[in-house]
Amino acid sequence: MKKIILTGDRPTGKLHLGHYIGSLKNRVKMQDDYKQYVLIADMQALTDNADKARDIKSSVTELILDYLSIGIDPNKTSICIQSQIPALAELTMFYMNLVCLGRLERNPTVKNEIKQKNFAGDIPVGFLAYPVSQAADITAFGANYVPAGEDQKPMIEQTCEIVRRFNNYYGDVLVEPEIILSKTPRLIGIDGKAKMSKSLGNTIYLSDEPDEIEKKVMSMYTDPNHLKVSDPGNTENNPVFIYLDAFSPDKEKVDSMKAHYERGGLGDIAVKKYLNEVLQNLLEPIRLRRKELAKDIDALYEIVREGTSEARDVTASTLKKVKEAMNLDF
């Protein structure tokens, strides 16, 4: 039997290059070797967007389009929606009794996101407890592996703590997952100041039109000390070269350009033009596939309904075992 992979995203808008290089590309590869579930975490999206609940459904549609356009195959990967799987909410409630408030507050990922979102003392309970909800998601599917970035490592560790405590109390019921760390660090934004993020407006989306891609590439931050073409330039912390390392299929050409740039004589415009060419070639088939899929939204939701139906059966089975172990099988 194939090992189970659980991965997914919160529906908060279209996906961008940071998502692609960080996880989406790997999901396409892994679906051939694992049984993969991709969970659209719409309930978790509400933990800091409760006032924007009406926007969630359109964001779910955008996610489905992005998933299918990059090569997620619904015959190999089950795409499902969190809010439509009742067992997840029940498991979350049970697991809340296995973790204390102080432990949630100490979670480094949660602490960082609280700071980023400026919650101060007004932290929504759902947001603070979303590591518990995530633990429910992972264990409900019996996931053996969870692909994630380094920043999500504390979340998976907390899931493992919950699993160990549950199994210690009630018997060996839940699967303890392993994290598969991304080999690619988080992609820096086109402004060079922080990770690529919708909220920071420093993204290139998978669905961007050619002229928008070119405009964003040509505006990218480079080496501020590379004032003239003849000046030696820095490639190490230069977003344009970081993107070329991540996306160019011609590694020899990129290495040659780096050497030329570092000794001087290669201008930013020339490097950006090559990056634009690389990204246009990468994104054109994704964009065209996306437009074709968008012509039949009903078909998209039928795919997700089928995936969610399968997910309900799988997670209901886990919930049944959990209730039996806790002697709550009335």
N, C-alpha and C positions, 0 to 999 in steps of 0.2 A: 504494500500500500504506500502511495506517495505521501511524503511529509506535507504538512499543511502550512501554508504561508498566509498571514493576514497583514494587509496593508490598507492604506486609504488616505483620504483627505477630508478636511472640513470644507463644505461648499460656501466659499466666501468670494467667488469670482473666477475668472478664467485662469488657467494655469500658464506659467511662464517658463523661460529657459532654466531657471533655478530648479523648478520642479522636475523638468525633463532630465537634466544631467544628474540630479540628486536621487531620483527614485523611479520616474516613469520609464526611462530607458531600461532599467533593470527588471521592472515588472514584466515587460514584454519578453525578456529573455527567460525569466524564472517560470513563466506559465507553462513552458514545455517540460520542466523537470519537477514541478510541485503542483499540488492542488492549491490553487490560489483563490482567495476571496479578497475583493476590493470593497471596502466598506465606505460608503458616503456618510460621513459623520455629521448629519444635519442637527442632531440634538446637541452635540458639542459645539457646533457653530453658534447656537443660541446662548451659550454661557457668557459670551461677551457681546452678543448682538440681539438681545431679547427685544429691543425696540425696532429691529429690522426683520422680524420674523417673516413678513410678507415677501421679502426679497429672497428668501432661502430657496424657494422652488425654482426660480429662474437660474440661480447659481448652481443648483443640482443639474439642470439641463446643460449648462455650460461644461460642468465636470464630465458628464457622460459623453458629450461631443469630443472633449479633449482626450478622454480615455480611448475611445474607439478610433479616433483619427491617428493616434500614435502607434496603434497596433495591438491594443488589448483585444483579445479574441474571446467573445462570450461563450464560445464552445469549449474553451480551456479555462477561463477565469469567470467566476461568478461575481457580478457587480450587484451590490445590495444596499438598501437604504436603512440606516440605523433606526430611525423613528418608526419603521414599519416592522420591527422585530421585537415583539413584547418581552421575550426572555431577557434581553439586555437590561431593561429597566429593573426587572425583578432581581437579577444577579447583582446589579449595582447596589440595590438596597441591602441585600444580604452582606455584601462585602464592606459596606460602610461601617459595620460593627467589628471589622477586623483591623481597622486602622484608626489611629488617634488624630485629633486635630493638629497637634504639634508636628506630627510626622508629615502631614500634608503641607504645612506652612514651611517646613524645612526643605521640601523638594526643590532642588536648584532650578529646574526648568520652570516650575510654577513661580518661584520667586522672581526669576528674570522676566517672565511675561507679565507679572503683576506690576513690576517696575516700568516695563515698556508701555503698558496700557494706562499707567497713572491711576490705578485704582485706589491707592492710599488705603484708607480704612473702610472704603465702600466696596469690598470684594464680594461679588455675587457668590452665593454658596455653591451654585453649580460649577462655577469656574474653579473654585478652590478644590472641589471634589472631583474634577474631571480625570485625575489619575485613577480614581476608583472606577469611574465609568469606562476608562480605557482598559483597565484590568478585566472588567466584565466582557468587553468586546473580544479581547484576546482569548480568554479562557472559554468563552461560550462556543467558539469555533474549534476549540482544542488545538490552537495554533502551536506548532512546534517552533516556528521561526517568525520573527517580526523584523523586516528590513527597516532601518531607520538611520538618521544622522546621529552624530556624537551628542548633540544637544538633547536627544530623546532618551539617552541611556538611563538617566535617573528615573524616567517614567517606567521603563521596562524593569528596572531593579525593584521599583515599588510593586509592580505586578507580581514579580517573583516572591516578594515578601508576603503578599496577600495569599498567593497560592500555597506557600509553605505553611502559613498559619492555618489556613482552611484545612489542608491535608493533615496537619498535626491534631486539629480538633476533631475532625470528622472522618478521617481515613483517606487513603490515596485515591482521590477522585479527579483532581484537576491536573492538567498538564502544565509543567513549568516551561515557559518559552525561552528561547535564546534569541538574542538580538543579532542581526546581520548588519554590521556597520557599513555604511556607504563608503566606497573608496574615494569618492569625490567630495571635497569639502564644500560647504555652502558657497554658492556662486555670488560674488560681489556684485552690487548694483552698477548700472552704467555710470552713476555719479562717483563711483570709487569710494564712497563713504561708509557703506554698510551693505549687508546682504540684500539681494534682490527681493523686493517686497512691494506688493500692491499699495500698501498704505504709504510708502515712501515715494511712490511715483518713479521708481528707478528700474522699471522692468521692460523686458521685451517679451510679449506674449506669443504663445504658439500660433495664435490666430491673427497676428498683426499682418497688415497688408504690406507689399514690397516697399512702397514709398515711406511707410511708417518705420519699417525696419531700418532702411537706409538713413532716415532722419535721426533715429536714435543712435545708430552706430557712429555716424559722423559727429554727433555731439558728445561722444564718450570722453570721459576723463582719461588723461594719459599721464606721462611724466611731466610735472610742472617745470622741471629744470631743462627739459628738452625744447629749448626756445628756437633753435635753428636746426635745419636739416643736418648740418655738419656737426652739431653737438652730440657727444656720447649720451645715450639714453639708458634709463633703468627699465628692465623688462620684468623684474621679479614681482613688484607690486603694481604693475601696470595692467589695468582691467582689460585693455585690448588684447594683450598677450595672454592674460589668464583665460580669456574667452577662446583664443586660438588654440591654446593647449587643450581646452575642454572639448572643442567642437571640430577642429580641422582634421580631416582624414589624412592629410599629408604632413606627417610629423617632421620629415626631413626638411621640407620647405619652411616650416615654422622655426626649426632650429637654426636654419640659415638666416632667416629674417631677424631672429634674436641676436645672432652674432653681429650682423650688419648694423642693427639699431644700437647695440652697445658700444661699438667702436666709432659710430657716427657715420652720417651719409645716407641714412634712411629716414624719411619723414613720416610723421604721424598720419598724414593723409593717405599715403601709399599703403600703410599697414591697415588702416581702417577700411580702405577699399577692398582689400583682400578679405578682411573679416566679414564685410557686407556680402561678398560673394559666397563665402562659406555658409553664412546663416541663411541666405536666400535659397541656396541649394538644399539645406536641411529642412527648412520650414515650408517650402512650396508644396511638396506632396502632402504634408500634414494639413496645411490650410485648404488645399483643394478637396481632400478627403472629408474634411470637416464641413465644408460647404455642401457637399453632396449628401452627407448624413443629415444635415439640418433641414433638408427638404421633407423629411418624414419623421417628425418628432414623436408621433404615436409609436412608430417602430422602435425608437430608442427606449421609450418607457416600457414597451413590451419586453425588451431584453432585461431591463432592470426588474420588472415584475417577476420574471422567471427566476432571476438570480436571488431575489428577495424571498421568494417562495421556498427555494432550496435552503436558504439561510435560516428561515423560520424553523424548518424541520430539524436541521443540525443543532441549532441553539436550544430548541425545545427539549431535545434529547439530553443535552448537558444539564439544563435546568432540572429535569426530572431526576437525574442522578444526584444533583446537589440537594434537592429536597428530600430524597430518600436518605442520603447520608446524614442530613440534619434532623431526620425523623419528623419532617413536615409534609409527608406524603399522605394527606388525609383523603 
